[in-house]
Amino acid sequence: MLKIHLKAAWRNLWKARFYNGLSLLGLSLGLTVAIFIAVWINSELNYNNIGDAENIFRVSSNFGTGENKQTWGSSVGPVAYYAKKEVPEVKNAARVSGNNWYRIFSGGGKNLEATGAALVDPEFFSLFDIHFLKGDKNKPFSGNSSVIITKAAAHKFFGSMDAIGKTITADYKETFTVVGIVENIPDNSSIQYEIFFPISIVAAEYNGEGFWESMDSDWGNFNFVTYLKLNQNASAAKVVEKLTKIQKAKDRNAHQEVTDPSYYLQPIKNMNLYSYGGNPRGIKTVRIFGVVLILILCIACINYVNLNTARAIQRAKEVSLRKLIGAEKKHLFFQFVTESFIFFLIATVLALGLIFLLAPSFNSIAAKNIDFSLFDAYLWKLILVVFAITLVASSIYPALLLSSFKPLEAIKGMAAPGVGAGNFRKILVCIQFVFSVILIISTIIIGKQLSYIKSKNPGYDRSQVLTFSMTSEMTEHRAAVKNEIGKIPAIEGISFSNNNLVKNGWTTGDTDWENKDPQSDIIVSPLGADENFIPLMKMELVQGRNFTGRALDSTRYILNEAAVRKTGIQDPIGKNFKLWETEGTIIGVVKDFNFTSMKNTIAPAVIYYDPEPYKIYVKTAAGKAGESIAALENIWKNYNEGYPFTYSFLDEDYESLYRADLRTGTLFNIFSILAIFVSCLGLFGLTTYTAELKKREIGIRKVLGASIAQITNLLSKDFLKLIFISSIIAIPVGWYLMQFWLQNFAYKTSLDWWIFAGAGLLTLGIALITVSFQSIKAALQNPVKSIRTE
């Protein structure tokens, strides 16, 4: 029986190969896109899936209260120390400090830039269950001159040689002995390091005589990312409460009257989806992509259902004859489900081929390193789930419909009840294009928002400005370096700073001013710069003046407008202001500028005079960037032989703030275009089939004098009405979804009426082209031939 069903199913599929080909193309594309989206969502939801991830948290630090509250992803050194010592719920703790010392590592005759290095506690490896290939996991480091590297780093430095006992030299000076080799860190994690130094190197910098006696008692410097591993079922809220009490007891500068928690424990699996304080960020995009996945599968399934139900009348006599010779309804139902199964199996095989063919491009666009392997159990599980859902969703109704014909009525040419009206089919077409209009609206708004944040004036001129950090050798000869750069004809200006203008990660609450509320803590982003910085960046001084370059500037400050608002200082020019331990005077107010992503409101910033910073900003003449870089590299080599000249352009640094959003936008555009294409395939198939059914009517109308325009209108008006209704339904839904997505940004584009009107008109236009192509073709056919053959 099964063999008969399979042969009959294949025969029927081949018999209507044009329509089945359209459905197959649409379904294959739909399945391909759906699987890509599902893999992307899985990657986002399984971020930091390392060790006992369910019980590992990053410690975020809270500052200020109310509107002035800020949360950082870093913490002070004592948090890990006291968490292990005095909080029973904490099973393990480890600190990570990024590499801020070394530029290049040498080993085995190879030089590598020091981009993937960090200083860590020994507990780091046990906390994340990192497997040691060689070395002692219980005692990872053997002293401050030891280093642990990953398997990949060992291969880069030493090839197939055993790396244990070999040495790695930092900046051609300090030598470290390799004492351990660990497995490579997963790509989809926050601890992307290849070289690990002991954090005791940082501890050794404390001599017991400074303001902070040791690293474990330094409550003022937020230099670490701290991870806590809690006991099973331990309460994160209780840990936060205990850590807050410990800080108030141990930190002499803590505000005893503030009752808000000093910390927030962020699950490491949520670090890419939520802000440091737990507010939704990337999770909104994940949810929208989940909606897109469902929409695309629905569109592909609707295509299949529509074409199968539309062709139901043609198969009515076949079904009826089968019933008359003894076929039961359940046998017919099984046959039609078998047809669907074979159809979906072919579509899945095609989709699988497309997935492996397009996987490199997908990884490149999404900036992922997902392995689409035939041996990947998750991929097969995903394919089977998608296959099963779409098969069930698409095959049941057509199978029930086709197996329900009444034999005598069908043989006499009378359609079974409900088949001829096609109301259900119209509803499905309407739903399909509701989804398409929503996707078009979303595509337009996402593109508009990304264009807005790229083109919006950040408050400074980022064009033709490149920046690089000097080494200690260059800083010792700062005046000579400045003089040499100033002689380069292609360079229009030069300035020095002690931090990045874009992605300024420095923040402090150690400030004071006249009439400051004792309960008020304002977190500011300090930036040290020389007198040329503001003019070079073309920042706008709204009050006061710039630095003069004299020694007196060391006690003068320039605030941005946000800092003036937050502090509440009236008429700030000439008012006293204290940053860290330096009391000074406000001499200027600069217009607000974006030094972080536009997902955040502009934070308070304080520019102070620093005549001896390490970072250089250079303004090149238009079209002279290449010439400037070559000249700068020559100067670099004079002071830093053997060190690579690493620089970046300010506009590239700015765009890097939105790189992930741009990638997401590109993916969304591609998926939306494919979804709309699949919708149009279905509409084209239905139009073709309608024209075929009405071939005789079209011929008679032409003989009676109907024009091509009238014939085209006959075939297309019903579809266009449905698409118009779809647009009316989709517009409010699209508006709601995009309002939801735009909440990710503090500065956002406007949702203008023309976006929604344009999306509707664009959908109508696409549909009109799709329908008209087949309608005009039908209208141009020879009417005599149509009437005779019919």
C-alpha positions in Angstrom: 0.0 0.0 0.0 2.8 2.4 0.9 4.5 1.7 -2.4 1.3 2.5 -4.3 0.9 5.8 -2.3 4.5 6.8 -3.1 4.2 6.1 -6.8 0.8 7.9 -7.0 2.2 10.8 -5.0 5.3 11.2 -7.3 3.1 11.0 -10.4 0.8 13.7 -9.2 3.7 15.9 -8.1 5.3 15.6 -11.5 2.0 16.1 -13.4 1.6 19.6 -12.0 5.4 20.4 -12.0 5.0 24.1 -12.8 2.8 24.9 -9.8 4.7 22.4 -7.6 8.0 24.0 -8.8 6.8 27.4 -7.7 5.7 26.0 -4.3 9.0 24.1 -4.0 11.1 27.2 -4.7 9.1 29.2 -2.2 9.2 26.5 0.5 12.9 25.8 0.0 13.8 29.5 0.4 11.4 29.8 3.4 13.0 26.8 5.1 16.5 28.1 4.4 15.8 31.5 5.8 14.0 30.0 8.8 16.9 27.7 9.7 19.4 30.5 9.3 17.3 32.7 11.6 16.9 29.9 14.1 20.6 29.2 14.2 21.3 32.9 14.7 18.8 33.1 17.5 20.3 30.0 19.1 23.7 31.6 18.9 22.5 34.8 20.7 20.6 32.8 23.4 23.6 30.5 24.0 26.1 33.3 24.5 28.7 32.4 27.2 27.5 28.8 27.4 30.7 27.8 29.3 31.1 26.0 32.5 28.1 26.0 34.8 26.8 29.1 33.1 23.4 29.0 34.9 25.1 29.8 38.1 27.8 32.3 36.9 27.2 36.0 37.2 29.2 39.2 36.3 29.3 41.8 39.0 28.0 45.2 37.8 28.5 48.3 39.9 25.7 50.8 40.6 26.4 54.5 41.2 24.1 57.4 42.0 20.4 57.3 42.5 17.3 58.3 40.6 18.0 60.0 37.3 21.7 60.1 38.1 22.0 56.3 38.5 24.6 54.6 36.3 25.7 51.0 36.1 29.1 49.8 35.0 30.2 46.4 33.9 33.4 46.6 35.9 34.0 46.4 39.7 36.7 47.0 42.3 39.3 44.4 43.4 37.9 43.7 46.9 34.5 42.4 45.6 36.0 39.0 44.5 38.1 38.8 47.7 35.3 39.4 50.2 32.7 37.4 48.1 34.8 34.3 48.6 35.7 35.1 52.1 32.4 36.3 53.7 29.5 35.3 51.4 28.5 31.6 51.9 26.4 31.6 48.7 29.5 32.3 46.6 31.2 29.1 45.5 34.0 30.7 43.5 35.1 34.1 42.3 37.6 35.4 39.7 38.7 38.8 38.4 39.8 39.6 34.8 41.8 42.7 33.8 42.4 43.5 30.2 45.9 43.9 28.9 46.8 47.6 29.1 50.6 47.2 29.2 51.9 45.2 26.3 51.7 45.8 22.6 53.4 42.7 21.1 54.4 39.2 22.2 57.3 37.2 20.8 57.8 33.5 21.0 59.2 30.7 18.8 60.4 33.3 16.3 56.9 34.7 15.8 55.6 38.1 16.8 51.9 38.6 17.6 50.0 41.7 18.5 48.8 41.7 22.2 45.1 41.9 21.5 43.9 38.7 23.2 45.7 38.8 26.5 44.3 39.3 30.0 45.4 39.1 33.7 43.3 36.6 35.7 42.9 35.1 39.1 44.0 31.4 39.4 40.3 30.6 40.1 39.4 31.8 36.6 40.0 28.4 35.0 38.1 26.4 37.6 35.2 28.9 37.6 34.7 28.5 33.9 35.7 24.8 33.9 38.4 25.4 31.3 40.1 22.2 30.4 43.9 22.0 30.8 45.7 20.1 28.1 48.9 20.6 29.9 49.7 22.1 33.3 48.2 22.1 36.8 44.6 23.3 37.0 44.8 23.3 40.8 47.9 25.6 40.7 47.8 27.3 37.3 50.5 29.9 37.7 54.0 29.4 39.2 54.7 33.1 39.8 54.5 36.5 38.2 56.8 35.3 35.3 54.5 32.5 34.2 51.9 32.5 31.5 49.1 30.2 30.3 48.1 30.1 26.6 45.4 28.4 24.6 45.9 25.6 22.2 45.5 28.0 19.3 48.1 30.4 20.7 50.6 27.6 21.3 50.2 26.6 17.6 50.7 30.3 16.5 53.9 30.7 18.5 55.5 27.3 18.4 53.8 25.2 15.8 53.9 21.5 16.5 56.6 21.9 19.2 55.7 21.4 22.9 55.1 24.9 24.3 55.5 23.9 28.0 58.7 25.5 29.3 59.1 27.8 26.3 59.2 31.5 26.8 57.1 34.4 25.5 58.6 37.9 25.6 56.4 41.0 26.0 57.5 44.1 24.2 60.9 42.6 23.7 61.6 43.1 27.4 59.8 41.0 29.9 60.0 37.2 29.6 57.3 34.8 30.7 57.5 31.0 30.9 54.6 28.9 29.5 53.3 26.7 32.4 50.0 25.6 31.0 48.0 25.0 27.8 44.3 25.1 27.8 41.5 24.4 25.3 40.5 27.3 23.0 37.8 29.6 24.5 34.5 29.3 22.6 34.0 32.1 20.0 30.6 32.9 21.4 31.7 34.2 24.8 32.9 37.3 26.7 36.3 35.8 27.7 37.9 35.8 24.2 41.5 35.5 25.3 44.4 33.4 24.2 47.1 34.5 26.7 46.6 34.6 30.5 48.9 36.3 32.9 48.5 36.1 36.7 46.6 38.9 38.3 49.3 39.0 41.0 51.2 41.2 38.6 48.6 43.9 39.3 48.7 43.2 43.1 52.5 43.7 43.1 52.1 47.3 42.0 50.6 48.1 45.5 53.4 48.8 47.9 51.3 49.4 51.0 52.1 53.1 51.1 49.6 54.6 48.7 46.0 55.7 49.3 45.0 52.1 48.8 47.2 49.7 50.6 46.6 46.6 48.5 44.5 45.4 45.5 42.1 43.6 47.8 41.5 46.8 49.8 41.3 49.2 46.8 37.6 50.3 46.7 38.3 53.2 44.4 39.5 51.8 41.1 37.0 49.8 38.9 39.7 48.0 37.0 38.2 44.5 36.9 35.5 42.4 35.4 34.5 40.1 38.3 32.7 36.8 37.9 31.0 35.0 40.8 29.9 31.4 40.7 27.0 30.8 43.1 25.9 27.6 44.8 23.0 25.8 43.2 19.7 27.7 43.9 21.5 30.5 45.7 19.8 33.9 45.7 21.5 36.5 43.6 19.6 39.2 45.5 20.9 38.0 48.9 24.5 38.0 47.5 24.0 41.6 46.3 22.6 42.6 49.7 25.6 41.1 51.5 28.2 42.6 49.1 26.6 46.0 49.6 26.8 45.7 53.4 30.5 44.6 53.1 31.3 47.6 51.0 29.7 50.0 53.5 31.7 48.4 56.3 35.0 48.3 54.5 35.0 51.2 52.2 35.8 54.4 54.0 34.4 56.5 51.1 31.0 54.7 50.9 27.8 56.7 51.4 26.3 55.1 54.5 23.0 56.8 54.0 22.3 55.5 50.4 20.0 52.4 50.6 20.1 51.4 47.0 22.1 48.2 46.2 25.7 48.9 45.2 25.8 45.9 42.8 23.8 44.0 40.3 24.6 40.3 39.4 24.1 39.8 35.7 23.8 36.2 34.4 26.6 35.7 32.0 24.3 34.1 29.5 22.5 37.5 29.3 25.5 39.7 28.8 24.9 40.2 25.1 21.1 40.7 25.4 20.8 43.0 28.4 22.6 46.1 29.7 24.9 46.0 32.7 21.9 46.8 34.9 19.6 44.2 33.4 17.6 46.4 31.0 16.6 44.7 27.7 18.8 45.5 24.8 19.7 42.8 22.2 16.9 40.6 23.4 14.4 42.9 21.6 16.2 42.2 18.3 16.2 38.5 19.1 12.4 38.6 19.7 11.8 40.5 16.4 13.9 37.9 14.5 11.8 35.2 16.2 8.7 36.9 14.8 10.3 37.1 11.3 11.1 33.4 11.5 7.4 32.6 12.2 6.3 35.0 9.4 8.6 33.5 6.8 7.5 29.9 7.7 3.8 31.0 7.5 4.3 32.7 4.1 6.0 29.6 2.7 3.3 27.3 4.1 0.5 29.6 2.9 1.9 29.4 -0.7 1.7 25.6 -0.5 -1.8 25.5 0.9 -3.1 28.1 -1.5 -1.9 26.4 -4.6 -3.0 23.0 -3.4 -6.5 24.2 -2.5 -6.8 26.2 -5.7 -6.1 23.1 -7.7 -8.5 21.0 -5.6 -11.3 21.2 -8.3 -9.0 19.7 -10.9 -8.5 16.7 -8.7 -12.1 16.3 -7.7 -12.9 13.7 -10.3 -9.7 11.7 -9.5 -10.7 11.6 -5.8 -14.3 10.6 -6.6 -13.3 7.8 -9.0 -11.0 6.4 -6.3 -13.9 6.5 -3.8 -16.3 4.8 -6.2 -13.8 1.9 -6.7 -13.5 1.4 -2.9 -10.9 3.9 -1.5 -11.8 5.0 2.0 -11.3 8.5 3.2 -8.5 7.6 5.5 -6.6 6.0 2.5 -7.1 9.2 0.5 -6.0 11.3 3.4 -2.9 9.2 3.8 -2.1 9.5 0.1 -2.3 13.3 0.1 -0.2 13.5 3.3 2.3 11.2 1.6 2.4 13.7 -1.4 3.0 16.5 1.1 5.7 14.5 2.8 7.6 13.8 -0.4 7.2 17.4 -1.4 8.5 18.7 1.9 11.3 16.2 1.9 12.5 17.5 -1.5 12.2 21.1 -0.3 14.2 20.2 2.9 17.0 18.6 0.9 17.2 21.7 -1.4 17.1 23.9 1.7 20.0 21.9 3.2 22.0 22.3 0.1 21.4 26.1 0.1 22.3 26.3 3.8 25.8 24.7 3.3 26.3 26.7 0.1 25.4 30.0 1.8 26.9 29.3 5.2 30.2 31.2 4.6 28.3 34.3 3.4 25.9 34.1 6.4 28.8 33.9 8.9 30.5 36.8 7.2 27.5 39.0 7.3 26.5 38.0 10.9 30.1 38.0 12.1 29.6 34.6 13.5 31.7 31.4 13.3 28.8 28.9 13.3 29.8 25.4 12.0 27.1 24.1 9.7 28.3 20.5 10.0 26.5 17.4 8.8 27.4 15.9 12.2 26.0 18.8 14.2 23.2 17.2 16.2 21.6 20.6 16.9 21.4 21.5 13.2 19.6 18.2 12.4 17.3 18.6 15.4 16.4 22.1 14.2 15.8 20.9 10.6 13.6 18.1 11.8 11.6 20.5 14.0 11.1 23.0 11.2 10.3 20.1 8.8 7.7 18.6 11.1 6.0 22.0 12.0 5.7 23.1 8.4 4.6 19.7 7.2 1.8 19.5 9.8 0.8 23.1 9.3 0.7 22.8 5.5 -0.6 19.3 4.7 -3.6 18.7 7.0 -6.1 21.1 5.6 -5.4 20.3 1.9 -5.5 16.6 2.6 -8.8 16.9 4.5 -10.3 19.0 1.7 -9.2 16.8 -1.1 -10.4 13.6 0.6 -13.8 15.1 1.4 -15.3 15.3 -2.1 -18.6 13.7 -2.8 -18.1 11.3 -5.8 -21.4 11.9 -7.7 -21.3 15.7 -7.4 -17.6 15.8 -8.5 -18.2 13.6 -11.5 -21.1 15.7 -12.6 -18.8 18.8 -12.4 -20.2 20.2 -9.2 -17.5 21.3 -6.8 -17.7 20.2 -3.2 -19.1 22.8 -0.8 -16.6 25.5 0.0 -14.1 24.6 -2.7 -15.3 27.0 -5.4 -15.8 30.1 -3.2 -12.1 30.3 -2.2 -12.8 32.4 0.8 -10.3 30.5 2.9 -7.7 31.0 0.1 -8.4 34.8 0.1 -7.9 34.9 3.9 -4.5 33.2 3.5 -3.4 35.5 0.7 -4.4 38.4 2.9 -2.5 37.0 5.9 0.6 36.4 3.6 0.7 40.0 2.5 0.0 41.4 6.0 3.3 39.7 6.9 5.0 41.1 3.8 3.9 44.7 4.5 5.1 44.4 8.1 8.5 43.2 6.9 8.7 46.1 4.4 7.8 48.7 7.1 10.4 47.1 9.4 13.0 47.1 6.7 12.5 50.8 5.9 12.5 51.9 9.6 15.5 49.9 10.5 17.4 51.3 7.6 16.3 54.8 8.4 17.4 54.5 12.0 20.8 53.1 11.1 21.3 55.8 8.5 20.2 58.4 11.2 22.7 57.3 13.8 25.5 57.2 11.2 24.8 60.6 9.8 23.8 62.5 12.9 26.3 65.1 14.0 28.0 63.6 17.2 29.1 67.1 18.3 32.6 66.9 16.7 34.2 66.6 13.3 35.2 62.9 12.8 36.2 63.2 9.2 39.9 62.8 8.1 41.0 62.3 11.7 43.2 59.4 12.6 44.5 58.4 16.0 47.1 56.1 17.5 48.7 55.5 20.9 52.3 56.3 21.6 54.7 53.9 23.3 56.8 54.9 26.3 59.7 55.5 23.9 57.6 58.1 22.0 56.1 59.8 25.1 59.7 60.5 26.4 60.2 62.5 23.2 56.7 64.0 22.9 57.9 67.5 21.9 60.1 66.1 19.1 57.3 63.8 17.9 54.9 66.7 17.8 57.4 68.8 15.9 58.1 66.0 13.3 54.4 65.4 12.7 53.8 69.1 12.4 56.2 69.2 9.5 54.2 66.7 7.4 52.6 68.8 4.6 49.5 66.6 4.4 48.6 67.1 8.0 46.5 70.1 9.0 46.5 69.7 12.8 47.6 67.6 15.8 46.4 67.2 19.3 47.1 65.0 22.3 44.7 63.2 24.6 44.9 60.6 27.4 41.8 58.6 26.2 39.6 57.7 23.3 37.1 60.3 22.2 34.9 57.5 21.0 34.3 54.7 23.5 35.6 56.7 26.4 35.5 54.1 29.0 36.7 56.2 31.9 34.2 57.3 34.5 34.4 58.6 38.0 32.2 59.8 40.8 35.0 61.6 42.6 33.8 65.1 41.9 32.7 68.1 43.9 31.3 71.6 43.2 29.7 74.6 44.9 26.4 73.8 46.8 26.6 70.1 45.9 23.9 68.0 47.5 25.6 65.5 49.8 23.1 62.8 48.7 23.9 63.4 45.0 26.5 61.4 43.2 27.2 62.4 39.6 29.2 60.0 37.4 31.3 61.8 34.8 33.5 60.7 32.0 36.8 62.6 32.3 39.0 63.3 29.3 42.5 64.8 29.5 43.5 66.8 26.5 45.8 69.7 25.3 44.7 73.1 24.1 44.4 72.0 20.5 41.9 69.2 21.1 38.6 71.2 21.0 39.6 73.3 17.9 40.9 70.2 16.1 37.6 68.3 16.7 35.6 71.4 15.9 33.7 71.2 19.1 31.4 74.1 19.9 32.0 76.1 23.0 28.7 77.5 24.1 30.1 79.4 27.1 33.5 80.5 28.2 36.8 79.7 26.5 39.3 77.0 25.7 42.6 76.1 27.4 45.5 78.3 26.7 48.3 75.8 27.0 49.8 77.3 30.1 50.5 75.8 33.4 47.5 77.5 35.0 45.3 75.2 32.9 46.0 72.3 35.2 43.3 73.7 37.5 40.8 74.5 34.9 37.9 72.5 33.6 35.6 72.5 30.6 32.2 70.7 31.2 29.7 69.5 28.6 26.1 70.7 28.8 25.0 67.3 30.3 27.4 67.8 33.2 26.1 71.3 33.8 22.5 70.1 33.8 23.2 67.1 36.1 25.2 69.1 38.7 22.6 72.0 38.6 25.4 74.6 38.5 23.9 78.0 37.6 26.2 80.3 35.6 29.0 77.8 35.6 31.8 80.0 34.3 34.2 80.8 37.1 32.5 78.4 39.6 34.7 76.0 41.6 34.9 72.4 40.5 36.9 69.5 41.9 37.9 66.4 40.0 39.6 63.7 42.0 42.0 65.6 44.3 42.4 68.6 42.1 40.3 71.7 43.0 39.9 74.1 40.1 37.6 76.4 38.1 35.1 75.9 35.3 36.3 78.0 32.3 34.1 76.7 29.6 31.0 74.7 28.6 31.2 72.6 25.4 28.1 71.5 23.5 27.1 67.9 24.2 28.9 65.3 22.1 28.4 61.6 21.7 31.3 59.6 23.0 29.3 56.4 23.4 26.5 54.8 21.4 23.3 56.7 20.6 21.6 53.9 22.4 22.5 55.8 25.5 21.8 59.5 26.4 24.8 61.8 26.5 26.4 61.4 29.8 28.2 64.2 31.8 31.8 64.7 30.7 34.6 66.8 32.1 37.6 67.9 29.9 40.7 68.7 31.9 44.1 69.9 30.8 46.7 67.2 30.3 49.9 68.4 28.6 51.5 65.0 28.6 49.0 62.4 27.4 49.9 59.3 25.3 47.2 59.4 22.5 47.7 61.4 19.3 44.9 62.8 17.1 45.9 63.9 13.6 43.8 65.8 11.1 44.8 65.0 7.5 44.1 67.1 4.4 41.3 65.9 2.2 42.6 63.1 -0.1 46.0 63.0 1.7 45.3 60.1 4.2 47.6 57.6 2.4 50.4 60.1 2.3 49.9 61.1 6.0 49.9 57.4 7.1 53.1 56.7 5.3 54.9 59.7 6.9 53.5 58.8 10.3 54.7 55.2 10.0 58.2 56.4 9.2 58.2 58.6 12.4 56.8 55.6 14.3 59.6 53.3 13.2 62.2 55.8 14.3 61.1 55.4 17.9 59.5 51.9 17.9 61.5 49.5 15.7 59.8 46.1 15.6 56.4 47.4 16.8 53.6 47.4 14.3 52.1 50.8 13.6 48.4 50.5 14.6 46.1 53.3 14.0 42.4 53.9 13.3 40.2 56.6 11.8 37.8 58.4 14.1 34.9 57.9 11.7 35.6 54.1 11.7 35.7 54.1 15.5 32.4 55.9 15.6 30.8 53.4 13.1 32.2 50.5 15.1 29.7 51.5 17.9 26.9 50.3 15.6 28.6 47.5 13.8 26.4 44.9 15.4 23.3 46.9 14.5 24.4 47.3 10.9 25.0 43.6 10.6 21.6 42.9 12.1 20.0 45.4 9.7 21.7 43.7 6.7 20.5 40.3 7.8 17.0 41.6 8.3 17.0 43.2 4.9 18.0 40.0 3.2 15.5 37.9 5.0 12.7 40.4 4.3 13.5 40.6 0.6 13.4 36.8 0.4 10.1 36.6 2.3 8.5 39.2 0.0 9.9 37.2 -3.0 8.3 34.0 -1.6 5.0 35.9 -1.2 5.2 37.0 -4.8 5.9 33.5 -6.0 2.7 32.4 -4.4 0.7 35.2 -5.9 2.2 34.5 -9.3 1.2 30.9 -9.0 -2.3 31.8 -8.0 -2.6 34.3 -10.9 -1.3 31.8 -13.4 -3.8 29.2 -12.2 -6.7 31.7 -12.2 -5.8 32.6 -15.8 -5.7 29.0 -16.8 -9.2 28.3 -15.3 -10.6 31.4 -17.0 -8.9 30.7 -20.3 -12.2 30.1 -22.1 -13.9 33.1 -20.5 -11.0 35.3 -21.5 -11.2 34.1 -25.1 -15.0 34.8 -25.3 -14.5 38.3 -23.7 -11.8 39.1 -26.3 -14.1 38.0 -29.2 -16.8 40.3 -27.8 -14.3 43.2 -27.8 -12.7 43.3 -24.4 -9.4 45.1 -24.3 -6.1 43.9 -22.8 -6.6 46.4 -19.9 -10.1 45.0 -19.2 -8.8 41.4 -19.2 -5.9 42.4 -16.9 -8.3 44.1 -14.6 -10.5 41.1 -14.5 -7.7 38.8 -13.3 -5.9 41.2 -11.0 -8.6 43.3 -9.2 -9.5 40.7 -6.6 -5.9 40.2 -5.6 -5.1 43.9 -5.4 -8.2 44.4 -3.2 -6.8 41.7 -0.8 -3.4 43.4 -0.8 -5.0 46.8 -0.1 -6.8 45.2 2.9 -3.5 43.6 4.0 -1.8 47.0 4.0 -4.5 48.5 6.2 -4.2 45.7 8.7 -0.3 45.6 8.7 0.4 49.3 9.2 -0.6 49.5 12.9 1.2 46.1 13.7 4.4 47.3 11.9 4.2 50.6 13.8 4.0 48.8 17.2 6.9 46.4 16.4 9.2 49.2 15.3 8.3 51.3 18.3 9.3 48.3 20.4 12.6 48.0 18.5 13.4 51.7 18.6 13.4 51.6 22.4 16.9 50.3 22.1 18.0 53.8 21.1 18.0 57.0 23.2 18.2 59.0 20.0 15.9 57.7 17.3 14.5 58.6 13.9 10.9 59.7 13.5 8.2 57.3 12.3 6.8 59.5 9.5 3.5 58.8 7.8 5.2 58.3 4.4 7.0 55.2 5.7 3.7 53.4 6.2 2.0 54.8 3.1 5.1 54.0 1.1 5.3 50.4 2.4 1.6 49.8 1.4 2.1 51.4 -2.1 5.4 49.4 -2.6 3.6 46.2 -1.7 0.7 47.1 -4.1 3.3 47.9 -6.8 5.2 44.6 -6.3 1.9 42.7 -6.4 0.7 44.6 -9.4 3.8 43.8 -11.4 3.6 40.1 -10.3 -0.1 39.8 -11.2 0.0 41.9 -14.4 2.8 39.9 -15.9 0.6 36.8 -16.1 -2.6 38.7 -16.7 -1.2 40.5 -19.7 0.2 37.2 -21.0 -3.2 35.6 -20.7 -4.9 38.6 -22.4 -2.5 38.4 -25.4 -3.3 34.8 -26.2 -5.2 33.9 -29.4 -8.9 33.8 -28.3 -9.9 31.3 -31.1 -7.3 28.8 -29.8 -8.4 29.2 -26.2 -12.1 28.6 -27.1 -11.4 25.7 -29.3 -9.1 23.9 -26.8 -11.5 24.5 -24.0 
